[in-house]
Structure formats: structure tokens, C-alpha cells
Amino acid sequence: MPFDSSPSAADLARYLEQRGDLSKPWYLQMLRLQKLKETKGETDPQDYIERIQEAHGDLMRLGQVWKGREAELFEGAVSPPGGIEPLPGSPDNR
């Protein structure tokens, strides 16, 4: 059995909470993927694939949020909001 050095979802959640990073969407995606990984053996294979595909789609949309906001998100510099993407109620919003 290969050694898995990644932290458990519970440990990761505690760490992110201590750092105040639970509100950052990319960390929430890491937590989501870790939880999926932990429950893979207990989940129906088709359901697992659907959840992974959904997480992948959300992760790809997350990349759009960063565009033009790099300084704000990664350096802490605040800039005025240019709009919400995806728009609430749009097909891309979950």
C-alpha cells in the first residue's frame, strides 16, 4: 500500500481555520478534493466520477475569478470590484 503524505480533510480544515483561510475558494476546493479522495472507496463509482467532474468544472471557473484581481487576492491589495462572475442565477453559477 503506497504511503499518502497528504493531510486528512479534518486536519486540513483545522489548519485552514487556524490560518483564517477557510474563506478562500481555492483552499475550499483543496478541502473538497481531499474529502472526495477519502470517501472514494465508500462512494458508488458513477457518483464519484460525477462529483469529480463537478469539482473540476468549479475549479476551472475559479480560474476566471482571479483575472484582474491578482494583487488583491495574492498580495492583499484591495481594488474596487468590477462585477461578480458568474452572475447569480446564471447557468454557470452553482
N, C-alpha and C positions, 0 to 999 in steps of 0.2 A: 504494500500500500504506500503510495507516494506521500511525502511529507508536505503538508499545506501550511505555509507560514502566514497566511492572511488571518487577520483577527476575526473573531466571531461577530455576527451582526450586533449582538448585545454590547460587546467590547467596543466596537466601532461607534455605536450610538453614544455610549458613555463618553468616549474620547471627544467626539464632535460636540457633545453637550458642554463638556468642560471648557472647550475652546470657544464656545459661542458660535459654532459653525453650522448648527442644525438648520439655519435659515437659508443656507447657500445651496442652490439647486443642484450643483454638480456633486456636492457631498451627499445630498439626499439620494442621488442616482447611485452613488457608490454603495450606500447602505441598502438600497433596493436590490441591487445586483447581488450583494452578499447574502441577503435573505433568500433570494431565489436560489442561489447556489446551495445554501444549507438545506432547502426543502426539496431539492431536485429528486431525491430518492423516494420521497413520500407523495410526489405530485404525478398525476396522470401525464404521460409523455406529451400528448397533444396539448394539454393545458399548459404545460411547462414551455413548450415551443411558442404558444400564443403569448404568454407572459414575457418571454424573452424578446419576441418581435415587438411587442408594445413598448417595452423598456428601450429597445433600440430606437424606435421611432421618436420617443420622448427625448432621448439623448441627442439625436440628430437635430431636433427642433431647438434644443437647448443651445446648440452652437449659434443659432440665429440671435439669441438674446445678447450674446457678447459683442456682436458687431457694433462698433462705435462707442462701446462702454468699457473698453479695456482698462482705462485709467481709473474709472470709478470702481470697477469690480476687483481689480488686481492690485491697485495701488492705494485705494481708499479715497481718491479724489472724487468729489461729488460734482456731477454735471446735471443740468436740468433734463428731465425726462423728455424723450422725443416721441413717446407713444408706447402703447402696450402691444406686444406681438407675442403670440397671436391674439387677435381681438377676442374678448369674451363672447361666447356663443358662436364663434366661427367653427367650421368643420375641423380646423387644426387644433382647437382648444379642447383639452380633455378635462 
